[in-house]
Amino acid sequence: MDTIYPPFVPFKLPGSRINWVTSSFLIGTAVISITVVPWYLWSFGLDWFQVSMFFAFFIATGLSITLGYHRLFAHFTFQARWPVKLFTLLFGAAAFENAALDWASDHRRHHKHVDHDDDPYDISNGFWYAHIGWLLFKLNAERPRDNIADLYKDRLVVLQERFYVPLALTVGFALPTLLGWLHGGGIGALGGFLIAGVARVTAVQHMTFFINSLCHTVGNRPYSTKCSARDSWLMAIFTFGEGYHNYHHEFQYDYRNGVKWWQWDPTKWTIWTLEKVGLVRGLRRVPEEKILFAQLTEARRRLEERLACAVRPLPEPMQELLHATNARLEQLATRWKEFKSASASKADEYMEQAGAALYEIREELRNALALLDRVGAPA
């Protein structure tokens, strides 16, 4: 009788699936931020220069990610002159979130495969995985960078990748250390390294990570429920406007995330300002009617879902009101489609009627969403 041997399994070292370089950096900076930085503050105090430098580097690196890496390089929502590209590539490197080529490639793949296996930070694998686990562990094969051919044509972007590590160390750590030394000698240099360097890197990175995790878990979905992305005004405060993530996933090529005038989106305001001084151009905007129609469609879906919900039966007057509101939204949607197909020969009349229809849709949406809040419709 032949002896049956078990299949050969190649020997793997413990932890071979850990991304040791990335893990060591992320864990190391976090540990220093919660141990050594408090020790420094307790021992030497904190002066206005260190506070100012922390916020200056936080804003410069944070905006370089949101404005540069994200809205410029990943989505091409506007065109920028070389000073803007150079600044965002230098301070984007100082955020230690990888080179712009890798960042943009991962993010484009995220949008294309959101909530599926090919999504690099798929929230379906859990909050922790989407937040930081996908960086700490090599759970999937290295993905090809076959979706950034346009960026390879940009010489500055290619040069940034080539010199990414020295740029990141110089701008992210050496520069605040030098500025701290010029201000306060050796103690100031240590403070610059710890506060505007290490602590700032930790803060900026986790604000970015929360977009991948928290903004796919908590918040509202006023524009679409096709994916897990959600709007969070709270996260928008800390991420320069990136928290309006449901809008971004529905209209990813708009240079705005906070599309309403009152929504906190410093990245949008910065891009708008740069356009006024001639440093950027070609700002891409989604037409208002398209945004309203998305809200209209989603509001109707929520109304129909609430009407079909048998868990908490509604009083008959409330059901009648919901049905009436839903019928009105359906009527407005049909009317809007008719306006959209109007002939060019009636352009002036079309614009006047469309403007009136948009006003009606906006008012009905406001009433419908208020009604949904009253009856507790699921979001």
C-alpha positions in Angstrom: 0.0 0.0 0.0 1.4 3.4 -1.0 2.1 5.9 1.7 0.0 9.1 1.3 1.9 12.3 2.2 0.2 15.6 3.0 0.5 18.3 0.4 3.6 20.4 0.7 3.0 23.8 2.3 5.9 26.3 2.0 7.2 27.5 5.3 6.2 31.0 6.3 7.7 33.1 9.0 5.3 34.3 11.7 3.9 37.7 10.7 5.0 37.3 7.1 1.7 39.0 6.1 2.5 42.1 8.1 3.6 45.2 6.2 6.5 45.8 8.6 7.7 49.2 7.4 4.2 50.8 7.3 3.1 49.1 10.5 6.2 50.2 12.4 5.8 53.8 11.2 2.1 54.1 11.9 2.3 52.4 15.3 5.5 54.2 16.2 4.3 57.7 15.5 1.0 57.0 17.3 2.9 55.7 20.4 5.2 58.7 20.4 2.2 61.0 20.1 0.5 59.7 23.2 3.6 59.2 25.3 6.7 61.3 24.4 4.7 64.4 23.3 2.8 64.7 26.6 6.1 64.2 28.4 7.6 67.1 26.4 4.6 69.3 27.1 4.7 68.5 30.9 8.5 69.1 31.0 8.9 72.2 28.8 5.5 73.6 28.3 4.0 74.9 25.0 4.5 78.3 23.5 2.7 80.2 20.7 5.4 79.3 18.1 4.9 75.5 18.6 1.1 75.9 18.4 1.3 78.0 15.3 3.8 75.6 13.6 1.6 72.6 14.4 -1.5 74.2 12.8 0.5 75.6 9.9 1.9 72.1 9.0 -1.5 70.5 9.8 -3.2 72.8 7.3 -0.4 72.6 4.7 -0.2 68.8 4.7 -4.0 68.3 5.2 -4.9 70.5 2.3 -2.2 69.0 0.1 -4.0 65.6 0.6 -7.5 66.9 0.1 -6.8 69.5 -2.6 -3.8 67.9 -4.3 -3.8 64.2 -3.9 -7.5 63.8 -3.8 -9.4 66.4 -5.9 -6.6 67.3 -8.3 -4.6 64.1 -8.9 -7.1 61.4 -8.1 -10.2 63.0 -9.7 -8.9 65.8 -11.9 -11.7 68.1 -10.7 -9.7 71.1 -11.9 -6.4 72.0 -13.6 -3.5 73.5 -11.7 -0.4 75.5 -12.6 3.0 74.1 -11.5 3.3 76.2 -8.2 0.1 74.5 -6.9 1.2 71.1 -8.0 4.7 71.6 -6.5 3.3 72.8 -3.1 0.8 69.9 -2.8 3.4 67.3 -3.8 6.0 68.5 -1.3 3.6 68.8 1.6 1.5 65.8 0.5 4.7 63.8 0.9 5.1 65.3 4.4 1.8 63.7 5.3 3.4 60.2 4.9 0.5 58.8 3.0 2.6 57.5 0.2 3.4 59.1 -3.2 0.7 60.7 -5.2 0.8 58.0 -7.8 0.1 55.2 -5.3 -2.5 57.3 -3.4 -4.4 58.2 -6.6 -4.3 54.6 -7.9 -5.7 53.2 -4.6 -8.4 55.9 -4.5 -9.6 55.4 -8.1 -9.8 51.7 -7.4 -11.8 52.4 -4.3 -14.4 54.4 -6.3 -14.6 51.8 -9.0 -15.1 48.9 -6.7 -16.5 50.5 -3.6 -17.8 48.0 -1.0 -16.4 45.0 -3.0 -13.3 42.8 -2.8 -11.2 44.9 -5.2 -11.8 48.0 -3.0 -8.5 48.6 -1.2 -10.2 49.7 2.0 -13.5 47.8 1.7 -15.7 48.7 4.6 -17.3 45.3 4.2 -14.2 43.9 5.9 -15.0 45.9 9.0 -14.4 49.3 10.5 -10.8 48.5 11.7 -9.8 47.1 8.3 -11.1 50.1 6.4 -9.5 52.5 8.8 -5.9 51.2 9.1 -5.9 47.4 8.8 -5.5 47.4 5.0 -2.2 49.3 5.5 -0.9 47.2 8.3 -1.4 43.8 6.7 -0.6 42.4 3.2 -3.9 40.5 2.8 -4.1 40.9 -1.0 -1.7 40.7 -3.8 -0.1 44.0 -4.9 -2.5 45.7 -7.3 -1.3 46.9 -10.6 -1.2 50.7 -11.1 -3.0 50.4 -14.4 -5.4 53.2 -13.8 -3.1 56.3 -13.6 -1.7 56.5 -17.1 -2.6 60.2 -17.1 -0.5 60.9 -14.0 2.6 59.3 -15.5 2.6 62.1 -18.0 3.0 64.7 -15.3 6.8 65.1 -14.7 6.3 66.6 -11.2 4.2 63.7 -10.0 6.7 61.2 -11.3 9.6 63.1 -9.7 7.8 63.1 -6.4 7.5 59.3 -6.4 11.2 59.0 -7.3 12.3 61.2 -4.3 9.3 60.5 -2.1 11.2 59.3 1.0 13.8 62.1 1.2 11.0 64.7 0.5 8.8 63.3 3.2 11.6 63.2 5.8 12.8 66.7 4.9 9.5 68.5 4.7 7.7 66.4 7.3 10.3 66.1 10.1 13.5 68.1 9.3 11.8 71.4 8.4 9.8 71.7 11.6 12.8 70.6 13.6 15.0 73.3 12.0 12.3 76.0 12.5 12.0 74.9 16.2 15.8 75.1 16.6 15.9 78.6 15.1 13.2 79.7 17.5 14.2 78.0 20.7 17.5 76.1 20.3 17.7 72.4 21.2 14.5 72.3 23.2 12.7 74.1 20.4 14.1 71.7 17.9 12.8 68.7 19.9 9.4 70.4 20.2 9.2 71.1 16.5 10.0 67.4 15.7 7.5 66.1 18.2 4.6 68.5 17.8 4.6 69.9 14.3 6.3 66.6 13.1 5.2 63.4 14.7 1.9 64.5 16.4 0.9 66.4 13.3 1.5 63.4 11.0 -0.5 61.2 13.4 -3.4 63.7 13.4 -3.5 64.2 9.6 -3.3 60.5 8.8 -6.1 59.5 11.1 -8.3 62.2 9.8 -7.8 60.8 6.3 -8.3 57.2 7.6 -11.7 58.2 9.2 -13.0 59.1 5.8 -12.4 55.5 4.8 -13.9 54.1 7.9 -16.3 56.5 9.8 -17.7 58.1 6.6 -18.7 54.6 5.4 -20.4 53.8 8.7 -22.0 56.8 10.3 -23.9 59.6 8.7 -26.7 60.4 6.1 -27.1 59.4 2.5 -29.1 62.2 0.9 -28.0 61.6 -2.7 -27.7 57.8 -3.1 -27.8 54.5 -1.2 -25.9 52.6 -3.9 -22.9 52.4 -1.7 -22.0 52.8 2.0 -20.5 56.4 1.7 -22.2 58.8 4.0 -22.2 62.6 4.7 -20.8 63.7 8.1 -20.7 67.4 8.9 -18.6 66.5 12.0 -15.9 64.8 9.9 -16.0 67.7 7.4 -14.7 70.0 10.2 -11.6 68.0 10.7 -10.9 67.0 7.1 -11.2 70.3 5.2 -14.6 69.4 3.8 -14.0 65.7 2.9 -16.8 64.5 5.3 -19.5 65.1 2.7 -18.7 61.7 1.4 -22.1 60.6 0.1 -22.1 63.5 -2.3 -18.5 62.8 -3.3 -19.2 59.2 -4.2 -22.3 60.2 -6.3 -20.5 63.1 -8.0 -16.8 62.4 -7.7 -15.7 64.7 -10.5 -17.1 67.9 -8.8 -14.4 70.0 -7.2 -16.8 70.6 -4.3 -17.7 68.1 -1.5 -19.8 70.4 0.6 -22.0 71.6 -2.3 -24.3 73.7 -0.2 -23.0 77.3 0.4 -23.2 76.8 4.2 -21.4 73.5 4.3 -17.9 73.5 5.8 -15.5 72.8 2.9 -12.2 74.8 3.1 -10.8 72.7 0.3 -13.5 74.0 -2.0 -13.0 77.6 -0.9 -9.2 77.3 -1.4 -9.7 76.0 -5.0 -12.1 78.8 -5.7 -9.7 81.4 -4.4 -6.8 79.9 -6.4 -8.9 80.2 -9.5 -9.5 83.9 -8.9 -5.8 84.5 -8.7 -5.1 82.5 -11.8 -3.3 79.5 -10.3 -6.0 77.0 -11.2 -8.7 76.8 -13.9 -11.3 74.5 -15.3 -13.2 73.9 -12.1 -15.7 71.0 -12.7 -19.2 71.4 -11.2 -22.2 69.2 -11.3 -25.3 71.2 -12.5 -27.7 72.0 -9.7 -30.6 70.3 -11.5 -28.7 67.0 -11.5 -28.0 67.3 -7.8 -31.6 68.1 -7.0 -32.8 65.2 -9.2 -30.5 62.8 -7.2 -32.0 64.1 -4.0 -35.5 63.8 -5.4 -34.9 60.2 -6.4 -33.5 59.3 -3.0 -36.3 61.1 -1.2 -38.9 59.1 -3.2 -37.0 55.9 -2.3 -37.1 56.7 1.4 -40.8 57.6 1.2 -41.7 54.3 -0.5 -39.6 52.4 1.9 -41.3 54.0 4.8 -44.7 53.3 3.3 -43.8 49.7 2.9 -42.5 49.3 6.4 -44.8 47.2 8.5 -42.7 47.3 11.7 -44.3 50.5 13.0 -47.7 51.0 11.3 -48.5 54.7 10.8 -51.8 56.5 11.5 -54.0 56.7 8.4 -53.7 60.6 8.2 -49.9 60.3 8.2 -50.0 57.5 5.6 -52.2 59.7 3.4 -49.7 62.6 3.8 -46.8 60.3 2.8 -48.6 59.0 -0.2 -49.5 62.6 -1.3 -45.9 63.7 -0.9 -44.6 60.8 -2.8 -47.1 61.4 -5.7 -46.1 65.1 -5.8 -42.4 64.1 -6.0 -43.2 61.6 -8.8 -45.1 64.4 -10.6 -42.1 66.8 -10.3 -39.7 64.1 -11.5 -41.8 63.5 -14.6 -42.2 67.2 -15.2 -38.4 67.7 -14.9 -37.7 64.9 -17.4 -40.0 66.7 -19.9 -38.2 69.9 -19.4 -34.9 68.2 -20.0 -36.1 66.9 -23.4 -37.4 70.3 -24.5 -36.2 71.4 -28.0 -33.4 73.9 -28.3 -35.7 76.3 -30.2 -37.5 77.0 -26.9 -34.4 77.6 -24.9 -35.5 80.8 -23.3 -39.0 79.4 -22.3 -37.3 76.2 -21.2 -34.9 78.1 -18.9 -37.7 80.1 -17.3 -39.9 77.0 -16.7 -36.9 74.9 -15.5 -36.1 77.6 -13.0 -39.6 77.5 -11.6 -39.5 73.7 -11.5 -36.2 73.7 -9.7 -37.7 76.0 -7.1 -40.7 73.8 -6.7 -38.6 70.7 -6.4 -36.4 72.3 -3.8 -39.4 73.3 -1.7 -41.0 69.9 -2.0 -37.8 68.2 -1.1 -37.5 70.3 2.0 -41.0 69.4 3.0 -40.6 65.7 2.2 -37.3 65.4 4.2 -38.9 67.2 7.1 -41.8 64.7 7.0 -39.4 61.8 6.8 -37.6 63.1 9.9 -41.0 63.3 11.7 -41.9 59.7 11.0 -38.4 58.4 11.5 -37.8 56.9 8.0 -34.6 54.8 7.7 -31.6 56.6 6.1 
